[in-house]
Amino acid sequence: MKRSVLLGLCITASMMASTSFAADKPDDLCEVNIQTINNMKGQLSTKPELSQKAEATVTRANDLKAKGQIDNCVAETSQLISDLQKADGTKN
């Protein structure tokens, strides 16, 4: 019986920890996407229209993040990353 109580406590603790860990995920994803776009900017020097689009999207994403609209930030940045990968030929 002691083992099942201990096991139950361990399972409960791990479930609570995973829930709190997952709560910060979208904000982190927004920041990771912004950093990915910033890293890709160096490859866009030959394509000024994409470079301008990337700059505008990063500005909008930072504004959305500051307003707490993390889902919109993730959507904006994910779409741009997909577009940049398609233009670069690294994504089919």
URZIRA-V48596 format. One record per residue. PSI is psi as a letter, one per 40 degrees, with the letter a starting at -180 (NA if undefined). OMEGA is omega as a letter, one per 40 degrees, with the letter a starting at -180 (* if undefined). D_CENTER is the distance of its C-alpha to the mean C-alpha in Angstrom with 1 decimal. Layout:
BEGIN
{{PSI & OMEGA & D_CENTER} {PSI & OMEGA & D_CENTER}}
END
This chain:
BEGIN
{{d & i & 43.9} {d & a & 42.5} {d & a & 40.2} {d & i & 38.8} {d & i & 38.2} {d & i & 36.4} {d & i & 34.4} {d & i & 33.5} {d & i & 32.4} {d & i & 30.2} {d & i & 28.5} {d & i & 28.1} {d & a & 26.7} {d & i & 24.1} {d & i & 23.1} {d & i & 22.7} {d & a & 20.7} {d & i & 18.2} {d & a & 17.9} {d & i & 17.2} {d & a & 14.7} {d & a & 12.7} {d & a & 13.0} {e & a & 10.6} {d & a & 7.8} {d & i & 6.1} {d & i & 6.7} {d & a & 5.5} {d & i & 1.9} {d & a & 3.5} {d & i & 5.6} {d & i & 4.7} {d & i & 4.5} {d & i & 7.5} {d & i & 9.0} {d & i & 9.0} {d & i & 10.7} {d & i & 13.0} {d & a & 14.0} {e & a & 14.9} {d & i & 17.0} {d & i & 19.8} {e & a & 20.3} {e & a & 20.6} {d & i & 23.8} {e & a & 26.0} {g & a & 24.2} {d & a & 24.4} {d & i & 23.4} {d & i & 19.9} {d & i & 19.7} {d & i & 20.6} {d & i & 18.1} {d & i & 15.3} {d & i & 16.8} {d & a & 17.1} {d & i & 13.6} {d & i & 12.3} {d & i & 15.1} {d & a & 14.4} {d & i & 10.7} {d & i & 12.1} {d & i & 14.9} {d & i & 12.9} {d & i & 11.0} {d & i & 14.6} {e & a & 16.0} {e & a & 13.8} {g & a & 12.6} {d & a & 9.0} {d & i & 9.3} {d & i & 10.7} {d & i & 8.2} {d & i & 5.5} {d & i & 8.8} {d & a & 10.0} {d & i & 7.7} {d & i & 7.4} {d & i & 11.2} {d & i & 11.9} {d & i & 10.5} {d & i & 12.7} {d & a & 15.5} {d & i & 15.5} {d & i & 15.7} {d & a & 18.5} {d & a & 20.3} {e & a & 20.2} {e & i & 21.4} {e & i & 18.9} {h & i & 17.9} {NA & * & 20.6}}
END
